[in-house]
Amino acid sequence: MDVIILIAVIVLFVFLFKRTFSSFVYAVAVTDIFFRIVTYLKIRLTSGSLYAFLDRYIPSNIPAVIEKYTNDEFSIVLIWGYVILMIVFEFYAIRIFMKKR
């Protein structure tokens, strides 16, 4: 279920806005940040049935989904791909801040 939610969010974001590599990078970063915010709120603020629902259907982050559904070697390759995407995202974010300066 985690993979379906993850893929649906990224594909929806990319196809609704732009079909470029930068939009894919932004979609992955925004999705991961969203998952991390929901996980933080889940741990700090919820209890009972809401916690169980969030824990079951919302993954904690993208690397957790990768490790859950892949084996060791493929997981390492995908995690490094994720790290490279996050580096590219940082590059895009810094470039935007420098351009506005």
Buried (B, 14 or more C-beta within 10 A) or exposed (E): EBEEBBEEBBEEBBEEEEEEEEBBBBBBBBBBEEBEEBBEEBEEEBEEEEEEEBBEEBBBBBBEBBBEEBEEEEBEEBBEEBEEBBEBBEEBEEEEEEEEE
